[in-house]
Every structure is written in C-alpha cells, then in structure tokens.
Amino acid sequence: MLAYATQLTRDRAAAEDVVQEALVRAWRHPDSLNNGKGSVRGWLLTVCRNIVLDQIRARNRRPPEVAESPPDAAVEQDHSDQVVTSMVVVDALSRLSTEHREVLEQVYLKGNTVAEAAEVLGIPPGTVKSRSFYALRALREAGTERLAS
C-alpha cells in the first residue's frame, strides 16, 4: 500500500498519511472487507487511490495560494529624520556670524582647501582654521540644543 500511495502522490510523507487514512477506514468498516466482492488487497488499494483523488480534487477547488511578498518590498525609507536634521542645520547656520558662515561655505560646501578659502576670503589660513573650528562647535551646540528641546 505504501509503495502504491508513494507512486500516486510522489511524496513519502503524503503517502504515509494516505495509508494511515486507508487503514482507519478499513478499521471503521470491517464489513466492507468481508463482502465477497473482491480481495481485501484490491479494496485497500482502491481506497488509497480514492483518498489521493479526493485530496487532488480538494486542492483544485481551493483558490491558488499567493506567496507573501518579501517584507522589504513595500517598505519605503522614511526620510523624515533627514528633513529634521537639515532644518536644524539650516537654522543653526542662520544663527552663525557672517564670517563663520562664509568660512564653512568655502571649506565644506565649495570644497576649497584652507589656503584656497583664505585667498578667496582675503584672510590668513590660520584665521580660516580657527573660524571653521569655532563655527563647527557653534553648529554642534545649536544642533544639540535644538534636538534636546
């Protein structure tokens, strides 16, 4: 019975379930085994085949199952943190003195070296370094103060 059910289902575990169900049906209906219409073996194999067919029909009646989409497929990145951070930076930049803001624009936004920024602004390189240091410190303090409140 197991070999026949395995051949029908092409799955050993499913075949074992089919054989178990066939034997339960034989146990519940012992009068079907002794009715003289055929062999017990033939009856059991017919029951196995009918169980497999019933399972196939039941599977075909149900709508096909749709696989779940991966959880990251529908999730979009939340950019609210970036928006808040940029708002804090813009606010902090507006609170800086003109000299500090100009140094930061030259060094960080335009990508100039200290020497190039000093030449453009007409100040010594050491002044560019100190202004950028104090400007960054003021930005950091303003950002920390703003995010804490």
Secondary structure, DSSP 8 states (H G I E B T S, - for coil): -HHHHHHHHS-HHHHHHHHHHHHHHHHH-HHHHTSSSS-HHHHHHHHHHHHHHHHHHHHHHS--------TTTS-----HHHHHHHHHHHHHHHHS-HHHHHHHIIIIIS---HHHHHHHHTS-HHHHHHHHHHHHHHHHHHHHHHHH-
